[in-house]
């Protein structure tokens, strides 16, 4: 994962997605990313499977304590990511969106 000029990591946590797999969820001052581990036992690499601008999040919630649910613009189904403290992620995303005037 590469950061854009002026971009800073705000939060990061181990995460799991039923669709993308296990990896690390990052929230920067501009984006939300999921960097997933891929490959076999000896040749592990990482690949960014989710890379969305924070402004494309229409709704965010933490309905199950460890489940972070985000609805992105243009998506029919919400994206579910499992993290240790989903409520903390929900609050941070809502705060970033409020600062930007999105929510």
Secondary structure, 3 states (H helix, E strand, C coil): CCCCCCCCEEEEEEEEECCCEEEEEEEECCEEEEEEEECCCCCCEEEEEEEEEHHHEEEEECCCCCEEEEEECCCCCCEEEEECCHHHHHHHHHHHHHHHCCC
